[in-house]
């Protein structure tokens, strides 16, 4: 039975009238999104590749302007088109090939394949909202000129432990968009319910800035100085991680929190979550239909709002259990409970052991992420330090992958 103090704790979060306004605002945003999206939808320009589509045999020249996405042995990426069958054109197209190929943003490539208009289904509409009206089912891709990697990016991607742990170390910091995992490792993390740890999100940002405020130089002794430096760091980090919607959400929430700290004000997690949703909606309303947006907001709701309520209830009932232990147990459980319905709707499956794997992996995730961040800093400023830190982090990366492999078949 739940006593009166527990009831007051459960319902105290819902007692304030302005929460009703938030719910009404969310319903208005969701309801008006289709009309707002129609207003924002663009149409092909006169020199867009769609003007010559469809073509059964197209020879396409262009520059890759996105990191490749890997699904099994398939590779896809966005291409900034310069020429198709000797006709000068300018626009984006999506390249797909049933082969695992290693390409990078900035590579000049020649693609031979079938050019067609994107479908009118959900994914086609998503592409159209990003000014992509065509796709190429490629038969072959030839790299004409490799991109010149900057000195800083070479240092960021530098590694001595090799694949696949090099990719995992970077994915824990920048997400798997910037550092795609090998197919076997990606599949293991997906099947074991740990795919979220390699997606750039609020977890990465929170761990990074906890580390920043912990080890920032001693001459930045005052909180405003650390905050003023942290805000541009958030922007740079979000761009470096390819700015997925989950990272944009986290950056806005953390930015709002830091700005309030700077002006000695307070903002609740619920307020910052709703405000970040509103800002993202204004920037691009189509984001609210993306699974990344939905999972990010539901996971944040579970971790930052639901979990503290559950933890306080259990702590009031069993005061001898330390808070850190309750947090370790109920934070992954709350996130899983909130995100499971969306995962089932999209993928028609539920990972029965995701709570167990997340409980086991939680301490390793923090250690691996902090170790990876420090390794990156070491390689940027002094290579021998980066080398020592990387080899120190390697055993934890290895163990994290082994947990994913262990539970992927259950």
N, C-alpha and C positions, 0 to 999 in steps of 0.2 A: 504493500500500500504506500501511496505517496502522501506524505503529511502536508500540512498547510504551508510550511516554509518552502517545501519543494514546489508546490503549486504556484506560489508567488514568484519563485525564481523562473519557472517555465513561462508564465504568462506576463511577466514584467516587460519582456521585450516587445510584446504586442499591445501594450496598454496605451501607448502614446498615439494621439490622433494623427500626427503627421505620417505615420507608417501607412495609413489608409491612402493618403495622397500619393505616396510612392507607388503603391500597388496600382492605383488608377493611372498614374503616369506611365508605368510599364505596359499596361493594357493598351493605352493610347498609342504608345510607340510601336508595339507589335501590330496593332490594327492598321495604323497609317503607313507602315513600312512599304507595302506593295505600291501605293500611290506615289510615295516619295521616290522609290526606286525607278518607277516609270519616268518620272521627271528627270532623274539623273542618268538614265540610260543613254549611251552614245550610239551613233550610227557610223558605218564605215565611211572613210574619206575616199576621194576619187582615185587616190593612188594606193589604196589598201590592197593587200593580196587577195581579198575576197572578190575583187573586180575581175579576176581571171579564173576564179574557181567555178566548177571543178575541173581538175586536170588529172588524167590517168597517169601521165608521166611528167612530173615537174622536176626541174633542176633548180634548186633554191640556194642562193648565196646569202649569207648574213652573219650577224655577230650574236653569240649567245649572251643573253642578259639576265639569266637566272641560274641558280644552282640546280643541278640535275636532281630529279626525283626518281628513286628506284623502288620498284614493286616486283618482287621476285627477280626475274632476269630482264624485265622491261625497264627502259630508261625513257624519261620525258623531260623536256625543258622548253623554255620560251626562247624564240629566236627573233631578233630584230632584222627583218628582211631588207635586203638591198636590191635584189634582182631575182626574177623568176623567168626562166626560159628567154633570156636576153632582153627582158623588159624591165626597166627601172621601176621599182615599187618601193613603198615605205610603209611599214606597219609591223605589228607583231603577229606571229603565228606559233602554234604549239606543235612541237616535234615529238613524235612517238616512234620508238623502234623496239622490236622484240629482241633486244640484246643488251648486255650490261657493258656500257662503254664509259670511259673516263674522260669527261670534258669539264671545263671550267668557264665561269663567266668571263667574257672578253675574247674567247676563242673565235676566230673566223673559220666558218665551216661551209662545206658544200654538201647539200642534202639532196638525194635522189629518192623520189617516192610519189605517192598519190596525194594530191592536194584536194581537200574538200571543205565545205562549209561546216562549222560546228553544229551539233544537233540543237534542237529547240528544247531539250529536256533540261533538268535542273543544272547539270554540270555545264551544259552549253550556255545557259543563261548566266551562270557564274563567270564564264570566260568572256562573254560579251560585255559584261559590266566592267571588265578590265581591258577593254578594247582589243580583244582577241576574237576574231571572227572566222578564222580558218585553222585547220590542223593538217599536218602532213604525216601519213603513215609511211615512215621511211624504210627504204630497202637498204640503203647504205649511207654512211656519214663519213666524210673525209675532212680532217682538220687541215685547213690551208695555212693557218698561222696561229701559233699558240700565244695566249695572252702573256704579257709581262707581269709577273707577280711582284708586288711591291716588297720592299725590304721588311717592313713591319709585318705584313701577312706571312712572309717566309718565316719570320721568327715566331709568330703565333702558331703556325702549323708545324714547327720544328718538333721532331720527336726521335727518340732513340729506342723505343720499345717496339716499334713496328705495328703492322696491322694484326688484328682488328682493334687493339687497345688504344692505338693512336687516335683512331676515329672516335672511339668511345670517350676518351678523355676530352676531346674538343666538343663532342656533342653534349656532354654534361654542362659545358659552359655556354656554348653558342647555339645549341639545338642541332637536330639532325638535318635541318635545311642547309646550314653552313658547313656541316661536317657529316655527310651521309654515311650511315653504317653499312657494313657489308650485308648482303641479303640474309645470310644465316643468323647473324647477330640481331638484326632488326626483327626477324620472325620470332626469335626466342623471346625477346622483350615483349612483343605483342601478345604472344600466346600465354605468357606467364603473368600478364597484367601489370607489367612494368614499363610499358611504352611511354608513359607520361614523363619519365625521368630524362628522356633524351629529346623532349620537345621543349623548346625555349619558352619559359613561362615565368610566373611569379615566384616559383620555388627557386629558380636560378638567380633571379634578381634579389630575392630576400637573403639568400645565403651570401651572395656577392657583397651586398651592402652591410650585412652584419659583420663580415670580415673587414670591410673598409672602416667602419666606425670602431672596430676593435684594435686594428693595427695601424691606423693612420698616424702620420708623423707626430711626434710630441709637440712640435711647435704649433700644430693646429689644435691647441688645447681647448679653445672655445667652440661650443656646439655650432654657432652660426657659421664659422669658417668651414667646418666639415660639411655642413649642409649646402653652402654655396658651391662647393666643389662637387658635391654628390649629384646635384641636379643636372649639370652638363654631362657628367659621367653616365647618368641614366639614359640620356638622349643618344650618346655615342654607342653605348652598349646595345641599345634597342636596334639601332641601324646596323651594327656589326652582326647581330643575330638575325638579320633579314626581316625584322619587324613583323612577325606573325601576330595575329590578332590577340592571342593570349599574352604576348609580351607587351603589346600596346596597352592592354587593360592593366597589366601589372605596373607598367611605367607611369600611367596616369594616376593610379591609386597611390603609388609610392611618392610621386611628385606632389600630389595634393597633401599627403601627410607631411612631407618635408617643408612645403610652403607654410603650412599651419604651424609647424615647429618654429620656423623662422620668425613668424609674427606672434609667437606665443599664444596660439589659438589651439583648439582641439577639434578634431573631426572623427566621427565614429566610423568603424569599418563599413557599416551599412550605408552611411551617407556617401562615402568615397566609392563604394561599389556601384551605387545607383548613378552617381555623377559620372563615373567612367563609362557606364553604359550609354548615358545620354550623349557624352562627347563623341564616343565611337559611332553612335547612330547618326550624329550630325555629319561626321567625316564621311562615312559610307554606310548607309542603312542596310546594304546587302550583307554586311558582316553578321547581323543577328540570325541569319539563316545558316551560317557556317557552323559545322560541328565543333571547330576549335573555339569559337566564341562561346557556344553553349556549354561545352565541357569546362572551359576556363571559369566561367561565372558560377556554375554549379559547384565546382570543386572549391572555389574560393568561399562560397556561401557555407559549404560543409566545414571547411577548415577554420574559417575566421568567425563564424556566427553560430553554427550548430554545435561544433565540437566544444567550445567553452561552456555552453549550457549543460551538455552531458557531463563534462568533467566536473563542473561545480556540483551537480546533483550527486555524483558518486563520491566526491570529496566530502560533502556534507553528511553523507550516510556512513562512509568509512574513512574517518579522518586519519587513520594510521597509514593509508596508502599515499605515497608521495605524489605530488602533482606531476613531476616529470614522467613517472611511470604511467599515470592515467593519460597524459598527453601522448606518449609513445603508442598507447593502445588505441585511443579513440580518435586521434586526428586522421590516420589512414582509414579507419572504419567510417567516419563521417564523410570523408571525401568519396569513398567508394559507394556509400549509400546514395549520395546525391547524384553521382554520375552514372550509376548502373542503368537507370531507365533510358537515358539518352543512348548509351552504348548498345542496349538491346534493340532500341528502335532502329538504329542505323545498321547494326551488324547482325541482328537476330541471334546473338549468342551472349552468354554471361560467363566470365571466368570465375569458376567456383572457388579457386584458391587465391584470388588476387589479394584478399585481405591478409592471408598468411604470408604471401611473398612480400607484400608491402611492409608488414611488421618486421620481417627478417631484414629487408633491404634498407629500411629507414636510416639506421645508424651509418650504414655503408655509403648511402647516397650523400649524406652531409660530409663524411670524410673524403670521399672521392671528389666531390665538387670543390671543396676547399683546397684539397691537394692539387687539383687540376688548375685552379685559379692561381695558386702560388707558383706552380710549375710554369704557367704561361708568363707570369711576372718575372720569374727567374730567367727564362729564355730571352725575354725582351731586354733585360738590363745586364745580366751576367750569365753567360751560357753554362759554366760549370755548376752554378747553383741550381739552374733549371734542370740539369742532368741529374743531380742528386735528388731533387724533389720529385722528379718523374719516376725514378726507380723506387723511391719511398712510397709513392702512390700506387705503383703497379700491382702489388699483392692484393690491395683492396679492390681495384678494378677487376682483377682476375676472379676474386671471390664473388663480386656482384654479378658477373657474367655467368659463373657457375650456378648461382642461385636461379637465374633466369633459365638456364639449360635444364636444371633439375626439375623445375615445376612446369615447363612448357608442355610436357606430355601427359600431365595428370588431368 
